[in-house]
Amino acid sequence: MVRALSDVTLTVEPGEMLGIVGASGSGKSTMLNIVGTLDRPTTGRVEIDGVDVSGLSDRALSALRSTTIGFVFQQFHLATGVSAIDNVADGLLYAGVPRAERRARAASALEGVGLGRRIHHRPHELSGGERQRVAIARAIVGGPKLILADEPTGNLDSKSGAAVMAILRELNRAGTTVLVITHDPQIAASLPRQVAMRDGRIVAGASQLSAP
C-alpha cells in the first residue's frame, strides 16, 4: 500500500490565503482532494467550519461542497458547446436554486471576473485565461467560504496567469479563504503563507497550519 499522505496536520484560519507547494508526486493534490472532501482519509479526520466531515454521508458531503467549497482546476473542466453563463449556472444545480436565479447569479459572477460581455460565448470561443475565469466564476457563484485552486495557472501564459491570481487575491481580500496548489515556487512565494510538501509530508509551513 502506498501512503499518499502521512502524519499531516494542517490548520487554515478563516480568511487566509496560502500556497501548498511541492513537486509532482509530493501529495499536494491528494491534500486538496482530502480538504475538499472529494476523497476520504483512511485515518485521521477533516474538519470544515468546525464540522468533522468524516462521518457525513456522500449526499451530505455533496451538499457541503455545493455550499461551502469552490473548486478551480488546471484543466478548466467546462462543458463543451455550453455557454459561459450556463457553465457557471450549472455550479448551482445541486443547491436547488431555480433556473432563472441560477442564470442571474451566473451572470453576476461572470461580471465579477471581467467577463460580463462574454457570457454567451462557448469555451472554444474563449482564450485560456477567459476559460479559467469562467471556471472561477463557477467556483464562486454559490458564495463558498473556501476556494481550492489546483494549479490554476498551469495552462496559462504569464499574463493570463497573473490575471487569474489577481482575481483569487481579490476574492481573498473580500473574505474568502483561498488554498492554491502549485508546483511554481514564484506563485507560492507571492502568497502570504506557503506550505511545502515532499513525499506525502509537510516539510515547511506547518507552524500556523483542516480547513476553515
NORQUITA-V288119 format. One record per residue. N is the residue number from 1. PSI is psi in whole degrees, -180 to 180 (none if undefined). Layout:
BEGIN
n psi
N PSI
N PSI
END
This chain:
BEGIN
n psi
1 138
2 129
3 112
4 -34
5 145
6 128
7 44
8 126
9 122
10 120
11 126
12 123
13 150
14 133
15 0
16 158
17 124
18 159
19 137
20 114
21 146
22 163
23 168
24 132
25 4
26 -16
27 2
28 -37
29 -34
30 -40
31 -46
32 -44
33 -35
34 -48
35 -38
36 4
37 21
38 -31
39 151
40 136
41 146
42 -28
43 165
44 -172
45 160
46 126
47 132
48 120
49 38
50 1
51 126
52 111
53 -4
54 -28
55 3
56 145
57 165
58 -39
59 -43
60 -37
61 -41
62 -41
63 -40
64 -47
65 -39
66 -22
67 -21
68 -29
69 134
70 138
71 137
72 123
73 156
74 -36
75 9
76 -49
77 47
78 147
79 124
80 138
81 6
82 136
83 160
84 -43
85 -37
86 -32
87 -42
88 -43
89 -32
90 -19
91 -13
92 6
93 -43
94 1
95 0
96 24
97 132
98 152
99 -46
100 -41
101 -38
102 -47
103 -36
104 -43
105 -34
106 -43
107 -40
108 -41
109 -40
110 -38
111 -41
112 -25
113 16
114 21
115 29
116 -27
117 4
118 17
119 -24
120 3
121 148
122 162
123 -40
124 -11
125 3
126 152
127 170
128 -43
129 -39
130 -39
131 -37
132 -33
133 -35
134 -42
135 -38
136 -42
137 -41
138 -37
139 -32
140 -7
141 -27
142 3
143 45
144 155
145 -24
146 129
147 128
148 116
149 114
150 106
151 55
152 -17
153 6
154 -31
155 17
156 155
157 170
158 -38
159 -46
160 -38
161 -41
162 -38
163 -39
164 -44
165 -34
166 -40
167 -43
168 -37
169 -38
170 -41
171 -41
172 -41
173 -28
174 -2
175 -3
176 136
177 132
178 124
179 124
180 118
181 125
182 151
183 -1
184 111
185 -28
186 -43
187 -45
188 -42
189 -24
190 -7
191 155
192 -27
193 142
194 136
195 117
196 137
197 147
198 130
199 41
200 8
201 152
202 124
203 -10
204 148
205 8
206 -7
207 -30
208 -14
209 none
210 144
211 160
212 none
END
